[in-house]
Amino acid sequence: MKNKELEKIIPLLLSWYDKNKRDLPWRRTKDAYKIWVSEIMLQQTRVEAVIPYFERFIHRLPTLTELAKIEEEQLLKLWEGLGYYSRVKNMQKCAIELTEKGRDTLPIKYEELLKLPGIGPYTAGAIASIAFNEKVSAVDGNVLRVITRLTASTANISQPKVVKEIQMLLNQIMPIQSGNFNQALMELGATICIPGSPRCNICPLQKECVGYQKGTMWTLPIKDKKKKQVEEEKTVFLLFYKNKIAIQKRPNKGLLASLWEFPNREGHLKNIDTLYPHAQITKTGSYKHVFTHKIWKMEGYSILLKEKPKEKYTWVTMEELLNMHSLPSAFKYFLQDIQD
């Protein structure tokens, strides 16, 4: 599909978006900071799940300056439940870097945004086009799916060069309403041109879609197969001593870096009573938590101690755990066992 043919989708798409776009809180503003927060939250997370987090985050941290100043522990607690915590750490790193240079707002240009921590081509394109009307594309998974189906492209979208080609293609046809155009492409991919079974019968671009005409839209886009997730077994200890529960910090790097967790060991351990011979031990739930590249299969034990163990844990009340410490979803399963 040549540029002139692809340009035909612009009025159709913009008209459809104007009438059918979802009313989302970040679409009611041109504030670059708020748009940035929403775009980072929406990575790897469903729109419905993001809305309450976005509203709470903006209420607590309404400006870039506030984000730069907040203590990391409080920030991680605010983000708790969204997962992929490196996202919000990079956001604060970015905010600190900007405020140290005397700025209280994000840069307005795509190329300047790209230089900031945690802001890649997609996020920079979204901010620059939506907040500042720069004629630059914002290519995410939804956009890749829409464009490959529209053009019947069999190029592998897992390859960076293919993504760059689609960015360049869209940049060449980008209309003045760049923010709306980018959001319209994303909206179409999220609601109509969905993975698996696209809703072609109600798609505003059906007549322009080469994939639909050829009947290949079902098989597109082409991408690498997902790597098989590695399964790991864990035994989780809910240690209680004098009305407090033990938690510990995870390492500063790697999975769930710097977050709190319940003490745990690799494998499904047996004979827990040999580890805590004078304690009251009750087996709680067994849970499975799925990460992008691995699966944790966890078994938990509630352990009421008569003496404090030698390990240097942090001991907190249940109220402190719930209100002050960021506990990843992988360990939150066990809270329901001890709160019931």
N, C-alpha and C positions, 0 to 999 in steps of 0.2 A: 504493500500500500504506500503510495507516494504522499508527500506532504500535503499537496492540494486536496487529495482524497480524504486524508485524515482531518483536514481543517473543517470538513463538512460536519463533523461531530460537535463542533464548538457551540453553535446556537442551540442544537438539539439538547445537548448535555446541560447547558446553563439554564435553559427553560425548564427542563425536568427538575433540576436541583432547586430552582427557585420555588417550585410548587411542592416538592416532596421531601426536602431535607428535614432531618430530625432536629427538633429543638433541643440543643445541647448547650450547657452553660458557657462553654468556651467559644461558642459561636456568637455569643451576644457581645463580644468585645473585640477591639483591635489592639488591646494591651499585649505587647510582645511577651512580657513576663508570664502572663496567664496562658497565652497560647503555647509557650515553651513548656510550662508545667503540664498542660494537658497532653501535649505530644509525647513527652517522656513517659507519663503515666500510661498512655495508650499502647506503648510498646509491650507486646506479649500479654496484654490484658484486655478483657472485653469492655466495651463502652459502658454497659450497664453497671459493671463493677466499679468503674473509674469514677462515675459521677459523685457519689458521696465522699470519696477520698479527695477529689478535686476541690469540692466545696469546703471541706474541713481544712485542707491544706492552705487554700487561699485566705480563709478566715483567720487562720493562725499566723500565716506568713504572707501578707498581702503584697510585699515588695521584695525586690532583689536584695536590698540592704538587710531586711529581716531574715532572709534565708542565709545570708552570709554570717549573721551574728549568732544564730541559734546553736546551742550545744549539740554535738553529734548524737548523744544518747537520746535527747528529746526529738531530734529530727528522725532518727530511726524508729522511734516509738510512733511518731506521726505517720510514718510510711508503713507501719506494721500491717501485714496481711496482703500487701500488693506484690511482695516478692521482688526478685532481681534487685536487691538493695544497692548494688553498685550504681544503679541509675541515679538514685537520690544523692549518693556520695559524690558522684561526678557533678551533679547540679550544684551542690554546695561549693565544691572546688571551683567551679566556674564563677559562682557568685562572689566568692572571696577574691579570686583573681581580678575580677572587674572592679570591685569596690576598692581594692588596694591601689588601683590605677585612677581612683577618683570618679569612677562611673557609678551611676545608680540605675542605669537602664542597659538593655542589651544593644549591641551594635545593630545598625539598620541594614547592612549589606551582607549578602550571602557569603562572600569570600571572607569577611571578617568573622562572621558567625562560625564558619568552618574551623577557625583556628582555636576555638574554645574547647575545653575538656568535655567529652561526652556528647558533643554535637557533630553528627555526621552529615552527609549530603542530604538525606531525607529531612532530618529535623531542621537543618539550616534552610532548606528550600521551603518548608512549611512556614517557618517563622517569617522569612523574608517576603514571601508572597502574600500570606494572609494578613500580617501586621503592617507591612510596608509597601505592598503592591509591586514588588520587584518581579519582573517577568522571568521567573526561574521555576523549574519543575520541582515537584516533591514526590519522589517515586518510592512507594512502599509496596508490600506484597499485594495489596488490593489493586494498585495501579498496574503493576506488572501483569497481573492476571487479566485485567481489562484490555490492556494494549496487545498482549500476545493473542488473545481471542479475536479482537477486532481485526488484527492484521494476519491472523492464522499463522503466526510465527512459531516455528519449531525450535528456535534457539533456546538453549538451556539457561533459565533465569538464575540458576545458582552460580553462574559465572559472572564475575564483576564486570567484564567487558560488555556483556549483554545488557546489564543494568545501565551501564554508562551510555550505551547506544540508545536505549529507550529514553534516558534523561535528555540526551542531545536532540533526539527526535521531537520530544515534547517542547523543549526550549525553542525550537525553530517555529512551532505553530502557536506558542503561548499567546493568548489574547491579553488585552489590557486588564481584564478582570481575572488576573492570574490566581489570586487567592480563592475566588469562587470556583474557577476551573479546576484547580488542584483538589479542592474539597469535593467537588462534584464527581471527579474520577474516583476518589477514595470512597465516597458515599455509594456510588454505583457498585463498586467492588464489594462493599460490605453488605449491601442489601439486595442487589439484583444479580450481578455477575459473580455469584458466590462460588466457593470451591465445590467440586463434585457435580452438583446439578444446578446449573445456572437457570434463572427464571426468565428465559428468553421471550416468553409470551408477553411479558409486560415491560420489556427493555426498550427504552427510547432510541437505542442505537441499533435495533435489530436489522433494519434495512441496510445499514452501512457496515455490518459486521461480516467480514469475510469468513471467519470461523463458523458463524451460523449458516452462511450460504453453503459452505463445504461440508457442514455436519461434523466438524472436527472440534467444536468448542468443548465437548465432553472430555477430550484427551489433553486439553491445554490448561495451564502452561506445562512445559517440560522442565523438570528440575531433578536434582540429585535425590536419590532415595535417602530417607532418614536413617542415620546410624542406629543400630540396635542399642537400646538402653542397657547399661550394666546394672545388675541387681546386687545390692549390698544388704547384708543382715546386720541389725543393730539391737542391742539390749539397752533399754532406757531405764534409769533409776530415778524414782521420785523419792528423794531422801528427806524425811521429816525429823526435826530435832527441836524440841521446845517451841512448838507452834510456828516454826519457820521451815522453809523448803530450800534445798540447795540448788544453786544455778552456777554456771561457769561461762566464761567468755570463749568464743571460738577464736581461732587464729586470725591475724589481721589480713591474711591472704587466703584465697581459695573460696570454696563454696560457703555461703552464708557468713562471710568474713565479718568479724567484730561483733556478731550478734550473740545474744545469750542463748544458752541451751541447758537442758537437764543433763546431768552426768550420764555418760553412755559408754558402751564398749562395742567393739566390732564382734559380729557373730551373735547367734542366739545361745546365750549362756545357760547352762544347767547348774543345779546345786548352788543357787544364789545364797543359800544359808551358810555356805562356807566363807563367803565374802563378808557377811554380816551375821555372825553366829548368835548374837544375843538380841537380834531385832525381830520385830513382828513384820512378816513379809506376806504381801498379797499380790498375786498376779492380776494386773489390770488388763487393758485391751491390747489387741494386736492390730497394727495399722500399716498401711502402705502409702508412702508419699512419692509422687512422681515429679522428678525434675526433668529438665530438658534432655540430659544425657545419662541420667541414672535413676534408679528406683531404690528407695530405702524400704526394706521390710522390717518393721520394728515390733518388738515385744516389750511391754512395760511392766514394771514392778513398783508397787507402793511399799516403802520401807520405813517403818517407825523405829527410830534409833533410840537406844537407851544411853548411848555415849557418843560424843562428837567424833567423827572419823578424822584421821590424820591428814587427809587431802585438804588443800586450801581452797575450799569452795566459798562462794558468796552466799550468805544466808539471808533470806528476805521473807517478809510476811506475804501472804497471798495478795493482800491489797497492794503492796509495793510491786509485786510481780505483774499484776494486771495493769497498774497505772503508770509505772515508771520505767519498766524494762522491756526492750523489744525482743519478743519471743517469736521465732519463725513459725510459720504454719505447720511445718513438719513436726514440731513438738507440741503445738496447741491441741492436737488430738487428745493428749493425755490429761489436759486440764479438765475435760468433761468427766473423766473417770474419777478425779479427786474432788470435783465439785458436786457430783450427784449425791 
